[in-house]
Amino acid sequence: MYSQGKEEEVIVKFFNGRNGTLLSIGENDGKTFSNSLRLIELGWDAVLVEPSPVAFQKMFDLHKDNKKVCMARVAIGIVNGKGVLHESGHHLPNQSDVALLSSLKKEETVKWKRVDFKEQDVDVLDFKTFQTLVPKKNYDFITIDAEGMDIEILKQINLSKTHLLCIEYNENVQAKDEIIKYCAEFGMCNLLYQSGENLIISR
């Protein structure tokens, strides 16, 4: 299992063998805590987004031979242009991770006292612009792990054709309420899973 908790189990059970198209924003290295890798292994089409150069390279190496996977080295934000990614060093005890806690928001780095961060210039696109650059426009499953940018990204996405969402909220009650309210506007009202990090919501 690749996901941080039971996310993968819930996701695979929900789709029950059906194939589709997924979008992962903040996919990191493509494997560590991935909520999408198992579906890709099951034959799904995928659009994977990761701004960190070091994490993107690992993700690229993992999927470069899979023609069903489209990869973009960009950050999703609320404006188009250049941004500063605060790229994290190792976080896991075995140091197997790269850039796992990276964020466009400097304030998101403060809570990680024992993690080193360096500034990395990255391209930033809003979601509408990003959609013009990728081959897929509708997603059966969306997973968002953007270290503090999650709600800003979510509120740019039309969920009317999405069946399942996994999104990071990190036990922030206000964020959870905002996410649930926004999803309900598109008929996604079923909270299937909640951990300390993620929510999974279906229609």
N, C-alpha and C positions, 0 to 999 in steps of 0.2 A: 504494500500500500504506500502510495506516494504522499498523500495529503497529511496535514499536520495532526488532524484528529480523525473523526469518522466521516469526514466530508465525502471522500471517494466512495465509501460504501453507500451513502445516501444517494449520491448522484447516479451511480451505476444502477442501483435498484430502481430509481425513479424512471430512467429511460428504458430499462428492461429489454435490452438488446436492440433497441431502435437506433439507427444511425442519424446523424444530423450535422449541424455546423455549430462550432463553438467560437467564442471570443474570450481570450484571456488578457486582461490588462494588468501588467505587473507580473509577468510569467517568470521572472528571474532566470535561473539557469535551465529551466525547462523540466526539472526533475525534483529539486528540493521543495517539499511542501506543495507540490503541484496538484491542483484540482482538475487539471485537464489531461495530463499525460495518459491516464488509463483509457479515457475515451479516444484519444488519438491512436493508441494501440489497438483499439477495437474498430478502427477504420473511419473515424470521424474526420470531416474537414475542419480545419482550425486556422484562426487568425491569432497570432501570438504577438504581444506588444511588450517590449522591454527597453528602457532607456539606457541602462548601465552598459557601457561597452564590454566590460569583462564578463558580466552575466549573459549578455546577448551572444557573445562568441561561443560560450558553452551551450546555450540553447540552439544556436545555429548548427554547431557541430553535431548535436543530437538529432536534429530533424532535417538536415540539408538534403538527404536523399528521399525525403517523403514529399511527393508532389502535391499532396493534399494539405500541406502546411504552408501558410504564408506568414512570414515574420517581418516585423517592423521595429527598427531601433529608433524609437521616438518616445517622448513622454506625452501623455494625454493631459492637457490642462484646460484652462478656460479662455486662453488667447493664443494666437499663433506667433511664433518667434523663437528666440533663444531663451533658455532657462538654466539655472544652476541646480544640478542634481547633487545632493549631499550623499555621496556614495559610501556605503558602510564597508568596514573591514569585517573580519570574522566575528560571528556571533555564537554559533553552536560550539559546544565544548570540544568536539573533535576537529573543529576548524575546517569542516568539509564544505561550508557555505561561502558564497561570494555575493557581496552587495545585497544581502537579504533584507536589510532594513533601510535601504536607500529611499530618500524622499526629496521632493521639490521644496518642502517646507523645513526650514532650519529648526523651527521649534519642535519638530517631531524627533530630532536627534538628541534632545536634552535628556530624555528619560533613559537613554542607553549610556550609562556612565562608563562602562568598561569596553565600549566599542569605539574604534577610531573611524573618523569620517574624513573624506577629502572632497573638495569641490570639483565637479566635472561639468563642463559646458555641454548641454544637450539641446536637440531640437524639440520644440513643444508645439503641439497642434491641438486645437479644440476638436471635439469628437466629430462635428459635422465635416470639417476639412479632412480629417483622417479618413472618414468613410469614402471620400472621393478617390482615395489612393489605393484602396484594397478591393479585391475582386468580390468579396462577400458583403452583402448589405444587411441580411437578416440572420439572427442567431438564435438557435434553439436553447442554447445554454451560454450564459455569460458569467465569468468569474472576475472579480475586481479585487486586487490587493495592491493598493497604491499609497500606503503609509501616510494617511492624513488627507489625501486627495479623493478618497473614495466617493463621498457624497457629491462633491462638485462634478465628478465624472458621471456618476449615475444619473444625475438630473439633466444631463444632456442627451440621454439615450431614450429613444422610443421603445418601450418594452412590449408593444402590442403583439409582436410575433415571437416573443421569448417565453419559453415554458418554465425555465428554472434559472434562478440567480443565486450565486454564492458571492457574498461581499464581506469584506473585513469591517468590523466595527469596534473591536478591542474593548468590549464591556462598557462602552460609552452609551448610557441610557438615552441621552438626547439624540445621538446618531442613530440608534436603533429605531426610535420613534419616527425620525425623519425618513429613514429607509422604508419602514413598513407603510407609512403614509403614501410615499411616492409610488411604491409598487402597487398599492391598492387602486391607484388611479388607472392602472392597466389591467385590473382584474386578477392581480397576483396577490392573493390574500392568505395563503397557507404557509405558515412558518413550520418547515419540516425539521429544522435542525438549528441548534444554537450552542456554540461553544464560547470559550472566553475570547476567541478571536473572530469567528465568522458566523454569519447568518445564512441559511439556505431557505429561499422563499420560492414557492411555485404558484401557478395559477390553478 
